[in-house]
Amino acid sequence: MNFDFSDDQKQLRDQARKFLAEKCSPKAVRVVLDGKAPYDKELWKGLAEMGFLGVAIPEDFGGAGAGHLELCVIAEEMGRANAPVPFSSTVYLAAEALLIAGSDAQKKKWLPTIAAGEAIGTLALFEGKGNPSPKNVKLTAANGVLNGVKKPVADGAIADFAVVAARTGSSGRENDISLFLVDLKAGGVEIKSLTNLDPTRGQAELTFKDCKAEPLGAAGDGWSILTQVLDRAAVLCAFEQVGGSDRALEMGRDYALDRIAFGRQIGSFQAVKHMLADMYVSATLARSNSYYGAWALSTNAAELPEAAAAARISATQAFQHCAKNNIQVHGGMGFTWEFDCHMYYRRANAMALGLGSLSYWEDQLIDRMRKKNAA
Amino acid sequence: MNFDDTPQEAEFRATARAWISANAPRQYEDELRKSSLGRTALKNANILEVAKTWQKKKADAGWACLHWPKEYGGRGSSPIERVIWQQEEGPFGQLSRMFIIGHGMCGPTMMAFAREEHKRTYLPPLASGEKVWCQLFSEPAGGSDVAGLRTRAEKDGDDWIVNGQKIWTSGAHYSDYGILLTRTDPTVPKHKGLTMFFLDMKSPGVEVRPIKQASGASDFNEVYFTNVRIPDYQRLGEVGDGWNVSLTTLMNERSAIGAAVSTGFPELFEYCSSLMLDDGPAIEDRAVRSKLANWAVKASGLKYTSMRAISALSKGERPGPENSIGKLVAGSMIQDVATYALDLQGAAGVVSGPEDAEVAGRFQAMLLRAPGTRVEGGTDEIMRNIIAERVLGLPGDIRVDKDVPFNKIPTKGR
């Protein structure tokens, strides 16, 4: 049995960690946090040069053709560094949707530009409150044009193209939904930036007015494609969350070792030690669940839906837990803008919602476990 | 990344599976499979006898204590082979419970510190289950702080005379031998005045009294020592070095890699899958689903954490510290699971008798046994200390009694 990443994959992780430590320091993240840039363009370019953007894109489409396990280890490092770039929107959502459902021409058009860092993509699914559900998709597609409003759309203000979920039927079933590709630079879309929990990752409202769009995948297949895309993204995001959890835990641990109060290292008080031990427990459970998700994703196993939901829940909980208690260990300083703790707190809570909230994934997990038991 | 056996592992698994299939006491399989925390018993047989018979059969065929050297009754197997054996033994592994302390703690301590002739005499019958061993460490005055123990051993010629009391000794009532940690010098700081021995539990002056636990059952004992004579050649390690010897014993407690920890989740999921609540099936209730999902990811997280440790063994590496979370997570989880299962039963949850209770009272039994799992083998708080100190590198607790002669340490809080 080898339920672990290979030596090559671990090397790639080390390489990504080193690269990000150099190019994505907290100081660099703060440029975006403070609103001085919408995202870190230099870093984005660097990620392309390193081959990280196209690591799971086949060579025929300009990628490295490595695979999803390689993408998982890079995702972990992106989370650890709290990278202020549209990586998840472009690589986990847009690129995966194209890989699953794109025509040869669509793949040829977009995937090489993604890998080269020349195009940012995103998924436009949500329309206000609510979790992923066909009935929440109101935006319509007819005669090749889209009408409606999507919000929030992650990285919507900087994206070049979007995969858009649209209503093409009214039967009340999943096959009412179809996907479309929209070139956001071609007109027909009004874009408004939204202030959000995590300023290092933008959110936007996209208003489509007779906007030209081309179908992605067969008409009526939209929901089934989306489900697959969300499952894949759940695993990949889980690795980002695992990386973020580990970093928040390390920050808390380091501070507990450095800080003296009542004449002792605060890490010698059980109240603090035990809080950190519990963070380690959450982070470890999340890592193990995510590894299982990675295995299911990389082998396209029948277990993927269940594994993805478990990874999503476990990693979301761990990142929220570690990020909030990291602030608690830091005390008052943890609640300042100056300290980096809040960046992870913001990211953890934003990521907890991005693909649908915890209650949605809890529901999904139980459905999927029941399906497996029935089978 | 894969879950596949190497060719050698696959071969070993096939051999183990074939032998188990031909030899295991299949008539008890169903009952053993259905056992859960607080509920491991056979209806029409004495589980201790069934366990001893199975252990002896395994030993005769070379399947006992796989990782021990052959000359001491083992098979000389690699750690991964031992895990594969546990996986294949499945529900029959429940029958190993009465040997866990002996095989997991006493045996390794004997191997590290006993004289060669003692190892050859005592270890093979320990491996085969013909002789059962217990571990006499905890005392009323020393639980988590085991080095605070007060049982005295005083030198008398070539013997030691032991007086005192041990508590929470698993299986002392059916044990033949025990390893015993004593205080031989109360005038030095507590960790420095301890000495380890092994002894015959039938020695004159040893009295075993079962403890009636909060659950009503009796798995543990008090053991009283009144002028018990132990020959010096049964000493393990140097005089005054008992603390270091005991660390060997306790380190072997981590041997639990690959052994499944009970979380109660499979039982709860099964229960909820068929349970009807007032307004429909439990499994379709939003609140129930949320609870189940949260426990599901803990259970799967533990399962795959264990898989990661097993993978390390398979590659011949030392597993990382991840496995230290198992007991901490499972202990409080099974308590919460049992509490919730009763909540779902409403007023009827109060009935615990197997004949009248829901699902034969398995969750009531689980609830009543659960507090013990959070205490035995290291309390939740000690487990958190271990993670904080050994995994995260945080400072040890401040110990005000560390450098104080043992007989000067206060014995009462107020």
Chai-1 contact restraints between the chains, C-beta under 6 A:
chainA,res_idxA,chainB,res_idxB,connection_type,confidence,min_distance_angstrom,max_distance_angstrom,comment,restraint_id
A,M1,B,F3,contact,1.0,0.0,6.0,A-B,restraint_1
A,M1,B,I310,contact,1.0,0.0,6.0,A-B,restraint_2
A,M1,B,S311,contact,1.0,0.0,6.0,A-B,restraint_3
A,M1,B,S314,contact,1.0,0.0,6.0,A-B,restraint_4
A,N2,B,N2,contact,1.0,0.0,6.0,A-B,restraint_5
A,N2,B,S311,contact,1.0,0.0,6.0,A-B,restraint_6
A,F3,B,M307,contact,1.0,0.0,6.0,A-B,restraint_7
A,F3,B,R308,contact,1.0,0.0,6.0,A-B,restraint_8
A,F3,B,S311,contact,1.0,0.0,6.0,A-B,restraint_9
A,D4,B,S311,contact,1.0,0.0,6.0,A-B,restraint_10
A,L69,B,M1,contact,1.0,0.0,6.0,A-B,restraint_11
A,R253,B,L392,contact,1.0,0.0,6.0,A-B,restraint_12
A,Q265,B,P395,contact,1.0,0.0,6.0,A-B,restraint_13
A,G267,B,L394,contact,1.0,0.0,6.0,A-B,restraint_14
A,G267,B,P395,contact,1.0,0.0,6.0,A-B,restraint_15
A,S268,B,P395,contact,1.0,0.0,6.0,A-B,restraint_16
A,K273,B,A388,contact,1.0,0.0,6.0,A-B,restraint_17
A,K273,B,L394,contact,1.0,0.0,6.0,A-B,restraint_18
A,H274,B,R384,contact,1.0,0.0,6.0,A-B,restraint_19
A,L276,B,A388,contact,1.0,0.0,6.0,A-B,restraint_20
A,L276,B,L392,contact,1.0,0.0,6.0,A-B,restraint_21
A,A277,B,R384,contact,1.0,0.0,6.0,A-B,restraint_22
A,A277,B,I387,contact,1.0,0.0,6.0,A-B,restraint_23
A,A277,B,A388,contact,1.0,0.0,6.0,A-B,restraint_24
A,Y280,B,I387,contact,1.0,0.0,6.0,A-B,restraint_25
A,V281,B,I325,contact,1.0,0.0,6.0,A-B,restraint_26
A,T284,B,E322,contact,1.0,0.0,6.0,A-B,restraint_27
A,T284,B,I325,contact,1.0,0.0,6.0,A-B,restraint_28
A,L285,B,G301,contact,1.0,0.0,6.0,A-B,restraint_29
A,S288,B,G301,contact,1.0,0.0,6.0,A-B,restraint_30
A,S288,B,Y304,contact,1.0,0.0,6.0,A-B,restraint_31
A,S288,B,T305,contact,1.0,0.0,6.0,A-B,restraint_32
A,N289,B,V297,contact,1.0,0.0,6.0,A-B,restraint_33
A,N289,B,S300,contact,1.0,0.0,6.0,A-B,restraint_34
A,N289,B,G301,contact,1.0,0.0,6.0,A-B,restraint_35
A,Y291,B,Y304,contact,1.0,0.0,6.0,A-B,restraint_36
A,Y292,B,Y304,contact,1.0,0.0,6.0,A-B,restraint_37
A,W295,B,M1,contact,1.0,0.0,6.0,A-B,restraint_38
A,A310,B,V297,contact,1.0,0.0,6.0,A-B,restraint_39
A,A310,B,S300,contact,1.0,0.0,6.0,A-B,restraint_40
A,I313,B,V297,contact,1.0,0.0,6.0,A-B,restraint_41
A,S314,B,V297,contact,1.0,0.0,6.0,A-B,restraint_42
A,S314,B,G301,contact,1.0,0.0,6.0,A-B,restraint_43
A,E362,B,S290,contact,1.0,0.0,6.0,A-B,restraint_44
A,E362,B,A293,contact,1.0,0.0,6.0,A-B,restraint_45
A,D363,B,R289,contact,1.0,0.0,6.0,A-B,restraint_46
A,L365,B,A293,contact,1.0,0.0,6.0,A-B,restraint_47
A,I366,B,R289,contact,1.0,0.0,6.0,A-B,restraint_48
A,I366,B,L292,contact,1.0,0.0,6.0,A-B,restraint_49
A,I366,B,A293,contact,1.0,0.0,6.0,A-B,restraint_50
